[in-house]
Amino acid sequence: MDIQMPVMDGYEAARAIRAPPDERLSDIPIIAMTANAFAEDVKKAKDAGMNAHIAKPVDVDIMVKVLKEILC
């Protein structure tokens, strides 16, 4: 999930995804991908309902590790 998007930012989008009453829809993995990489940015992503946070520029090894943790 990109954090800086027009109309609805990534935090709002994550909260909207988590809101539906159908748990199958609200339980999909959401990973923040953003240049905002301070500890408060990671916390904000988690507080919005995201499963993880990956800083840009993306380190492929970190991305693969996070994807394995979330999807496996």
Secondary structure, DSSP 8 states (H G I E B T S, - for coil): -BSS-SSS-HHHHHHHHH-SS-HHHHTS--EEEES--SHHHHHHHHHTT-SEEEESS--HHHHHHHHHHHH-
